[in-house]
Amino acid sequence: MPLDRLRRNLAVLPPLAEAGIPVIVPLVDSSGGVVVEVGESGYCLFPWARGAHVRGVDLPLAQVQRLGAVLAELHLALGPAAETGGLSAVPLTLTAHVVTPEQTSEKTDRLAAAARDHGPGDAFDAAVLVALAKRRVLLAEYAALRPEGGVPAGPYGWTHGDFQYRNLLWAEGELTAVLDWDRLGVRPYAEEVARTAQVQFGVEGVFDLERVAAFVSGYRSMVPLEPDALLDAARRLWWKRMTDFWQLEFHYDRGDHSCDDLFIADEALLHWWTERLDEVERAFGGAL
């Protein structure tokens, strides 16, 4: 991350802590700064944060609701914190790119060719070819449900960007730390609610819909997002997963195999999700 962006992101942490959000504020050095430059890299030191990572599906329902409320509190606090920390103003309009079926088909063909180029005998390549063939069928069947328009519904503002269990610490039933602020950015609030619910409660190829609904309910207890905004965000997220192959791009374009297992799990979830689209979207709207 560029040093100026690192400093920008860290600047929101002190005002967030003052607002009662569970964040860890970096230590200040002798010159009064939090970033130490070594060459072209920047480093900062944080105090130790207590707690452990807990998957969303392992949280009791009361903590799931509390997690939703904390995300809402975070969104409410980020506006003033952004001003205090010197972040840029939220733009007057916000748009979202919606990938076309044709673009997805081209990417599918390219990745299938990359898998075939590896030759026979590789189990992952074989699984990818099967998955891509099924994805083509899925895309053809559901292309008409592509989200309409490039303007997401509902309010937007500064968001964390990766609010999920790998970046959250729990201790004694309480959220003790929200970590990893490198994706801080302006997004629709409903988009972050939907993405968090998917990562937290879409596990092993299925959604825990009871927890999805509880999480959304907890959020709406603090910020009254309209159901239309939540349903729009859920549909856009589903389409993004339908048209996205980031794990395969890591594998074939970068030679990074660390996310291979995520592709298999996410592919199973996509099919489960698509078969139950109405039911899943009701849960994302806060109801079952």
VOSELUM-372396 format. One record per residue (C-alpha): residue number from 0; x, y, z. Coordinates in nm, 3 decimals. Layout:
BEGIN
<k: NUM | u: X | v: Y | w: Z>;
...
% end
This chain:
BEGIN
<k: 0 | u: 0.000 | v: 0.000 | w: 0.000>;
<k: 1 | u: 0.134 | v: 0.349 | w: -0.084>;
<k: 2 | u: 0.257 | v: 0.539 | w: 0.222>;
<k: 3 | u: 0.013 | v: 0.825 | w: 0.174>;
<k: 4 | u: -0.279 | v: 0.584 | w: 0.167>;
<k: 5 | u: -0.144 | v: 0.402 | w: 0.472>;
<k: 6 | u: -0.129 | v: 0.727 | w: 0.667>;
<k: 7 | u: -0.476 | v: 0.821 | w: 0.544>;
<k: 8 | u: -0.629 | v: 0.494 | w: 0.661>;
<k: 9 | u: -0.456 | v: 0.499 | w: 1.000>;
<k: 10 | u: -0.575 | v: 0.855 | w: 1.063>;
<k: 11 | u: -0.935 | v: 0.739 | w: 1.114>;
<k: 12 | u: -0.849 | v: 0.500 | w: 1.397>;
<k: 13 | u: -0.807 | v: 0.749 | w: 1.686>;
<k: 14 | u: -1.143 | v: 0.921 | w: 1.626>;
<k: 15 | u: -1.310 | v: 0.580 | w: 1.586>;
<k: 16 | u: -1.165 | v: 0.467 | w: 1.919>;
<k: 17 | u: -1.289 | v: 0.786 | w: 2.083>;
<k: 18 | u: -1.636 | v: 0.709 | w: 1.944>;
<k: 19 | u: -1.631 | v: 0.371 | w: 2.118>;
<k: 20 | u: -1.561 | v: 0.152 | w: 1.815>;
<k: 21 | u: -1.334 | v: -0.144 | w: 1.907>;
<k: 22 | u: -1.025 | v: -0.054 | w: 1.704>;
<k: 23 | u: -0.656 | v: -0.075 | w: 1.791>;
<k: 24 | u: -0.479 | v: 0.259 | w: 1.761>;
<k: 25 | u: -0.113 | v: 0.248 | w: 1.647>;
<k: 26 | u: 0.157 | v: 0.368 | w: 1.886>;
<k: 27 | u: 0.311 | v: 0.711 | w: 1.828>;
<k: 28 | u: 0.688 | v: 0.734 | w: 1.784>;
<k: 29 | u: 0.919 | v: 0.998 | w: 1.932>;
<k: 30 | u: 0.848 | v: 1.236 | w: 1.644>;
<k: 31 | u: 0.472 | v: 1.214 | w: 1.694>;
<k: 32 | u: 0.404 | v: 0.997 | w: 1.388>;
<k: 33 | u: 0.261 | v: 0.648 | w: 1.359>;
<k: 34 | u: 0.439 | v: 0.541 | w: 1.039>;
<k: 35 | u: 0.813 | v: 0.477 | w: 1.028>;
<k: 36 | u: 0.962 | v: 0.487 | w: 0.677>;
<k: 37 | u: 1.236 | v: 0.243 | w: 0.585>;
<k: 38 | u: 1.334 | v: 0.284 | w: 0.223>;
<k: 39 | u: 1.007 | v: 0.299 | w: 0.031>;
<k: 40 | u: 0.816 | v: 0.095 | w: 0.289>;
<k: 41 | u: 0.622 | v: 0.209 | w: 0.594>;
<k: 42 | u: 0.580 | v: 0.030 | w: 0.925>;
<k: 43 | u: 0.367 | v: 0.098 | w: 1.229>;
<k: 44 | u: 0.344 | v: -0.065 | w: 1.571>;
<k: 45 | u: 0.016 | v: -0.165 | w: 1.734>;
<k: 46 | u: -0.040 | v: -0.274 | w: 2.092>;
<k: 47 | u: -0.137 | v: -0.638 | w: 2.139>;
<k: 48 | u: -0.507 | v: -0.705 | w: 2.084>;
<k: 49 | u: -0.674 | v: -0.972 | w: 2.293>;
<k: 50 | u: -0.926 | v: -1.214 | w: 2.151>;
<k: 51 | u: -0.963 | v: -1.482 | w: 1.886>;
<k: 52 | u: -1.109 | v: -1.511 | w: 1.538>;
<k: 53 | u: -1.452 | v: -1.679 | w: 1.541>;
<k: 54 | u: -1.634 | v: -1.787 | w: 1.227>;
<k: 55 | u: -1.974 | v: -1.632 | w: 1.184>;
<k: 56 | u: -2.152 | v: -1.968 | w: 1.191>;
<k: 57 | u: -1.993 | v: -2.038 | w: 1.531>;
<k: 58 | u: -2.136 | v: -1.724 | w: 1.692>;
<k: 59 | u: -2.455 | v: -1.753 | w: 1.903>;
<k: 60 | u: -2.748 | v: -1.564 | w: 1.753>;
<k: 61 | u: -2.722 | v: -1.289 | w: 2.016>;
<k: 62 | u: -2.361 | v: -1.222 | w: 1.912>;
<k: 63 | u: -2.460 | v: -1.234 | w: 1.545>;
<k: 64 | u: -2.712 | v: -0.957 | w: 1.607>;
<k: 65 | u: -2.453 | v: -0.766 | w: 1.807>;
<k: 66 | u: -2.209 | v: -0.797 | w: 1.516>;
<k: 67 | u: -2.463 | v: -0.641 | w: 1.284>;
<k: 68 | u: -2.516 | v: -0.356 | w: 1.529>;
<k: 69 | u: -2.140 | v: -0.298 | w: 1.557>;
<k: 70 | u: -2.110 | v: -0.271 | w: 1.179>;
<k: 71 | u: -2.388 | v: -0.012 | w: 1.182>;
<k: 72 | u: -2.216 | v: 0.179 | w: 1.463>;
<k: 73 | u: -1.895 | v: 0.168 | w: 1.261>;
<k: 74 | u: -2.066 | v: 0.315 | w: 0.956>;
<k: 75 | u: -2.221 | v: 0.590 | w: 1.168>;
<k: 76 | u: -1.883 | v: 0.673 | w: 1.324>;
<k: 77 | u: -1.682 | v: 0.665 | w: 1.002>;
<k: 78 | u: -1.839 | v: 0.983 | w: 0.865>;
<k: 79 | u: -1.715 | v: 1.211 | w: 1.146>;
<k: 80 | u: -1.390 | v: 1.010 | w: 1.174>;
<k: 81 | u: -1.324 | v: 1.061 | w: 0.803>;
<k: 82 | u: -1.359 | v: 1.436 | w: 0.845>;
<k: 83 | u: -1.134 | v: 1.439 | w: 1.153>;
<k: 84 | u: -0.880 | v: 1.216 | w: 0.982>;
<k: 85 | u: -0.870 | v: 1.428 | w: 0.669>;
<k: 86 | u: -1.029 | v: 1.181 | w: 0.429>;
<k: 87 | u: -1.182 | v: 1.315 | w: 0.111>;
<k: 88 | u: -1.548 | v: 1.410 | w: 0.101>;
<k: 89 | u: -1.801 | v: 1.147 | w: 0.000>;
<k: 90 | u: -1.890 | v: 1.204 | w: -0.368>;
<k: 91 | u: -2.233 | v: 1.332 | w: -0.465>;
<k: 92 | u: -2.306 | v: 1.023 | w: -0.675>;
<k: 93 | u: -2.187 | v: 0.665 | w: -0.671>;
<k: 94 | u: -2.192 | v: 0.412 | w: -0.953>;
<k: 95 | u: -2.118 | v: 0.040 | w: -0.972>;
<k: 96 | u: -1.994 | v: -0.155 | w: -1.272>;
<k: 97 | u: -2.216 | v: -0.447 | w: -1.369>;
<k: 98 | u: -2.030 | v: -0.715 | w: -1.566>;
<k: 99 | u: -2.207 | v: -0.836 | w: -1.880>;
<k: 100 | u: -2.264 | v: -1.204 | w: -1.967>;
<k: 101 | u: -2.045 | v: -1.152 | w: -2.274>;
<k: 102 | u: -1.753 | v: -1.030 | w: -2.063>;
<k: 103 | u: -1.796 | v: -1.326 | w: -1.832>;
<k: 104 | u: -1.807 | v: -1.569 | w: -2.124>;
<k: 105 | u: -1.479 | v: -1.431 | w: -2.259>;
<k: 106 | u: -1.314 | v: -1.468 | w: -1.919>;
<k: 107 | u: -1.451 | v: -1.821 | w: -1.883>;
<k: 108 | u: -1.303 | v: -1.920 | w: -2.219>;
<k: 109 | u: -0.963 | v: -1.772 | w: -2.131>;
<k: 110 | u: -0.945 | v: -1.949 | w: -1.794>;
<k: 111 | u: -1.064 | v: -2.279 | w: -1.942>;
<k: 112 | u: -0.785 | v: -2.256 | w: -2.200>;
<k: 113 | u: -0.535 | v: -2.192 | w: -1.919>;
<k: 114 | u: -0.659 | v: -2.500 | w: -1.733>;
<k: 115 | u: -0.634 | v: -2.716 | w: -2.045>;
<k: 116 | u: -0.281 | v: -2.589 | w: -2.116>;
<k: 117 | u: -0.163 | v: -2.750 | w: -1.794>;
<k: 118 | u: -0.232 | v: -3.086 | w: -1.951>;
<k: 119 | u: -0.418 | v: -3.389 | w: -1.815>;
<k: 120 | u: -0.363 | v: -3.532 | w: -1.468>;
<k: 121 | u: -0.395 | v: -3.224 | w: -1.247>;
<k: 122 | u: -0.697 | v: -3.265 | w: -1.019>;
<k: 123 | u: -0.750 | v: -2.892 | w: -0.970>;
<k: 124 | u: -0.740 | v: -2.820 | w: -1.344>;
<k: 125 | u: -0.991 | v: -3.098 | w: -1.403>;
<k: 126 | u: -1.222 | v: -2.960 | w: -1.133>;
<k: 127 | u: -1.192 | v: -2.611 | w: -1.281>;
<k: 128 | u: -1.292 | v: -2.729 | w: -1.628>;
<k: 129 | u: -1.602 | v: -2.901 | w: -1.487>;
<k: 130 | u: -1.688 | v: -2.594 | w: -1.278>;
<k: 131 | u: -1.647 | v: -2.356 | w: -1.572>;
<k: 132 | u: -1.871 | v: -2.572 | w: -1.790>;
<k: 133 | u: -2.139 | v: -2.562 | w: -1.519>;
<k: 134 | u: -2.090 | v: -2.188 | w: -1.477>;
<k: 135 | u: -2.161 | v: -2.135 | w: -1.849>;
<k: 136 | u: -2.491 | v: -2.321 | w: -1.810>;
<k: 137 | u: -2.579 | v: -2.124 | w: -1.497>;
<k: 138 | u: -2.497 | v: -1.794 | w: -1.663>;
<k: 139 | u: -2.708 | v: -1.872 | w: -1.968>;
<k: 140 | u: -3.005 | v: -1.971 | w: -1.754>;
<k: 141 | u: -2.996 | v: -1.671 | w: -1.519>;
<k: 142 | u: -2.854 | v: -1.390 | w: -1.735>;
<k: 143 | u: -3.193 | v: -1.217 | w: -1.737>;
<k: 144 | u: -3.161 | v: -1.158 | w: -1.361>;
<k: 145 | u: -2.854 | v: -0.939 | w: -1.405>;
<k: 146 | u: -2.894 | v: -0.625 | w: -1.190>;
<k: 147 | u: -3.030 | v: -0.329 | w: -1.379>;
<k: 148 | u: -2.848 | v: 0.002 | w: -1.386>;
<k: 149 | u: -2.516 | v: 0.116 | w: -1.250>;
<k: 150 | u: -2.648 | v: 0.309 | w: -0.951>;
<k: 151 | u: -2.675 | v: 0.103 | w: -0.629>;
<k: 152 | u: -2.976 | v: 0.161 | w: -0.406>;
<k: 153 | u: -2.957 | v: 0.316 | w: -0.062>;
<k: 154 | u: -2.716 | v: 0.542 | w: 0.125>;
<k: 155 | u: -2.339 | v: 0.521 | w: 0.095>;
<k: 156 | u: -2.030 | v: 0.650 | w: 0.270>;
<k: 157 | u: -1.696 | v: 0.542 | w: 0.413>;
<k: 158 | u: -1.683 | v: 0.169 | w: 0.491>;
<k: 159 | u: -1.427 | v: -0.078 | w: 0.629>;
<k: 160 | u: -1.421 | v: -0.289 | w: 0.312>;
<k: 161 | u: -1.336 | v: -0.629 | w: 0.463>;
<k: 162 | u: -1.549 | v: -0.665 | w: 0.776>;
<k: 163 | u: -1.533 | v: -1.044 | w: 0.828>;
<k: 164 | u: -1.416 | v: -1.296 | w: 1.084>;
<k: 165 | u: -1.049 | v: -1.301 | w: 0.981>;
<k: 166 | u: -1.036 | v: -0.930 | w: 1.070>;
<k: 167 | u: -1.240 | v: -0.949 | w: 1.392>;
<k: 168 | u: -1.138 | v: -1.054 | w: 1.742>;
<k: 169 | u: -1.378 | v: -1.178 | w: 2.009>;
<k: 170 | u: -1.318 | v: -1.229 | w: 2.381>;
<k: 171 | u: -1.573 | v: -1.333 | w: 2.643>;
<k: 172 | u: -1.860 | v: -1.284 | w: 2.402>;
<k: 173 | u: -1.762 | v: -0.929 | w: 2.305>;
<k: 174 | u: -1.605 | v: -0.791 | w: 1.990>;
<k: 175 | u: -1.267 | v: -0.657 | w: 2.100>;
<k: 176 | u: -1.101 | v: -0.546 | w: 1.778>;
<k: 177 | u: -1.175 | v: -0.461 | w: 1.415>;
<k: 178 | u: -0.850 | v: -0.512 | w: 1.224>;
<k: 179 | u: -0.708 | v: -0.463 | w: 0.873>;
<k: 180 | u: -0.805 | v: -0.122 | w: 0.737>;
<k: 181 | u: -0.633 | v: -0.145 | w: 0.398>;
<k: 182 | u: -0.964 | v: -0.158 | w: 0.206>;
<k: 183 | u: -1.115 | v: 0.153 | w: 0.363>;
<k: 184 | u: -1.329 | v: 0.318 | w: 0.097>;
<k: 185 | u: -1.659 | v: 0.474 | w: -0.005>;
<k: 186 | u: -1.928 | v: 0.214 | w: -0.081>;
<k: 187 | u: -2.301 | v: 0.159 | w: -0.040>;
<k: 188 | u: -2.365 | v: 0.058 | w: 0.321>;
<k: 189 | u: -2.590 | v: -0.225 | w: 0.205>;
<k: 190 | u: -2.303 | v: -0.360 | w: -0.007>;
<k: 191 | u: -2.085 | v: -0.405 | w: 0.301>;
<k: 192 | u: -2.374 | v: -0.557 | w: 0.495>;
<k: 193 | u: -2.434 | v: -0.811 | w: 0.217>;
<k: 194 | u: -2.067 | v: -0.896 | w: 0.165>;
<k: 195 | u: -2.009 | v: -0.939 | w: 0.538>;
<k: 196 | u: -2.311 | v: -1.167 | w: 0.567>;
<k: 197 | u: -2.190 | v: -1.377 | w: 0.276>;
<k: 198 | u: -1.836 | v: -1.422 | w: 0.408>;
<k: 199 | u: -1.950 | v: -1.474 | w: 0.767>;
<k: 200 | u: -2.242 | v: -1.709 | w: 0.708>;
<k: 201 | u: -2.184 | v: -1.865 | w: 0.366>;
<k: 202 | u: -1.973 | v: -2.161 | w: 0.475>;
<k: 203 | u: -1.907 | v: -2.504 | w: 0.324>;
<k: 204 | u: -2.128 | v: -2.439 | w: 0.025>;
<k: 205 | u: -2.444 | v: -2.322 | w: 0.206>;
<k: 206 | u: -2.581 | v: -2.015 | w: 0.381>;
<k: 207 | u: -2.684 | v: -2.013 | w: 0.745>;
<k: 208 | u: -2.991 | v: -1.808 | w: 0.662>;
<k: 209 | u: -3.102 | v: -1.773 | w: 1.023>;
<k: 210 | u: -2.777 | v: -1.598 | w: 1.103>;
<k: 211 | u: -2.790 | v: -1.388 | w: 0.788>;
<k: 212 | u: -3.132 | v: -1.257 | w: 0.892>;
<k: 213 | u: -3.018 | v: -1.201 | w: 1.253>;
<k: 214 | u: -2.711 | v: -1.009 | w: 1.137>;
<k: 215 | u: -2.916 | v: -0.785 | w: 0.908>;
<k: 216 | u: -3.171 | v: -0.734 | w: 1.187>;
<k: 217 | u: -2.890 | v: -0.626 | w: 1.422>;
<k: 218 | u: -2.765 | v: -0.376 | w: 1.165>;
<k: 219 | u: -3.111 | v: -0.232 | w: 1.103>;
<k: 220 | u: -3.164 | v: -0.186 | w: 1.477>;
<k: 221 | u: -2.905 | v: 0.092 | w: 1.452>;
<k: 222 | u: -2.932 | v: 0.207 | w: 1.087>;
<k: 223 | u: -3.274 | v: 0.169 | w: 0.923>;
<k: 224 | u: -3.162 | v: 0.051 | w: 0.580>;
<k: 225 | u: -3.463 | v: 0.001 | w: 0.356>;
<k: 226 | u: -3.532 | v: -0.357 | w: 0.238>;
<k: 227 | u: -3.503 | v: -0.240 | w: -0.124>;
<k: 228 | u: -3.143 | v: -0.133 | w: -0.065>;
<k: 229 | u: -3.055 | v: -0.464 | w: 0.101>;
<k: 230 | u: -3.221 | v: -0.667 | w: -0.175>;
<k: 231 | u: -3.042 | v: -0.461 | w: -0.441>;
<k: 232 | u: -2.709 | v: -0.521 | w: -0.266>;
<k: 233 | u: -2.775 | v: -0.893 | w: -0.232>;
<k: 234 | u: -2.865 | v: -0.925 | w: -0.600>;
<k: 235 | u: -2.557 | v: -0.728 | w: -0.707>;
<k: 236 | u: -2.338 | v: -0.945 | w: -0.485>;
<k: 237 | u: -2.490 | v: -1.263 | w: -0.629>;
<k: 238 | u: -2.423 | v: -1.138 | w: -0.982>;
<k: 239 | u: -2.069 | v: -1.042 | w: -0.888>;
<k: 240 | u: -2.009 | v: -1.396 | w: -0.765>;
<k: 241 | u: -2.172 | v: -1.529 | w: -1.081>;
<k: 242 | u: -1.931 | v: -1.333 | w: -1.302>;
<k: 243 | u: -1.616 | v: -1.331 | w: -1.089>;
<k: 244 | u: -1.322 | v: -1.574 | w: -1.102>;
<k: 245 | u: -1.067 | v: -1.397 | w: -0.885>;
<k: 246 | u: -0.937 | v: -1.721 | w: -0.730>;
<k: 247 | u: -0.865 | v: -1.862 | w: -1.076>;
<k: 248 | u: -0.697 | v: -1.538 | w: -1.181>;
<k: 249 | u: -0.471 | v: -1.577 | w: -0.877>;
<k: 250 | u: -0.399 | v: -1.937 | w: -0.976>;
<k: 251 | u: -0.340 | v: -1.901 | w: -1.351>;
<k: 252 | u: -0.233 | v: -1.539 | w: -1.391>;
<k: 253 | u: -0.021 | v: -1.496 | w: -1.078>;
<k: 254 | u: 0.084 | v: -1.851 | w: -0.998>;
<k: 255 | u: -0.068 | v: -1.804 | w: -0.651>;
<k: 256 | u: -0.245 | v: -2.123 | w: -0.539>;
<k: 257 | u: -0.334 | v: -2.004 | w: -0.188>;
<k: 258 | u: -0.699 | v: -1.945 | w: -0.275>;
<k: 259 | u: -0.767 | v: -2.267 | w: -0.467>;
<k: 260 | u: -0.984 | v: -2.413 | w: -0.189>;
<k: 261 | u: -1.191 | v: -2.093 | w: -0.182>;
<k: 262 | u: -1.283 | v: -2.139 | w: -0.547>;
<k: 263 | u: -1.426 | v: -2.486 | w: -0.487>;
<k: 264 | u: -1.620 | v: -2.373 | w: -0.177>;
<k: 265 | u: -1.748 | v: -2.053 | w: -0.340>;
<k: 266 | u: -1.857 | v: -2.242 | w: -0.649>;
<k: 267 | u: -2.068 | v: -2.475 | w: -0.435>;
<k: 268 | u: -2.218 | v: -2.176 | w: -0.252>;
<k: 269 | u: -2.300 | v: -2.000 | w: -0.581>;
<k: 270 | u: -2.503 | v: -2.297 | w: -0.705>;
<k: 271 | u: -2.680 | v: -2.340 | w: -0.369>;
<k: 272 | u: -2.751 | v: -1.967 | w: -0.360>;
<k: 273 | u: -2.884 | v: -1.957 | w: -0.716>;
<k: 274 | u: -3.119 | v: -2.250 | w: -0.662>;
<k: 275 | u: -3.268 | v: -2.068 | w: -0.360>;
<k: 276 | u: -3.235 | v: -1.709 | w: -0.479>;
<k: 277 | u: -3.569 | v: -1.588 | w: -0.343>;
<k: 278 | u: -3.517 | v: -1.751 | w: -0.004>;
<k: 279 | u: -3.164 | v: -1.614 | w: 0.031>;
<k: 280 | u: -3.272 | v: -1.263 | w: -0.066>;
<k: 281 | u: -3.550 | v: -1.269 | w: 0.193>;
<k: 282 | u: -3.285 | v: -1.345 | w: 0.457>;
<k: 283 | u: -3.062 | v: -1.066 | w: 0.326>;
<k: 284 | u: -3.363 | v: -0.839 | w: 0.365>;
<k: 285 | u: -3.380 | v: -0.936 | w: 0.732>;
<k: 286 | u: -3.662 | v: -1.191 | w: 0.711>;
<k: 287 | u: -3.702 | v: -1.566 | w: 0.662>;
% end
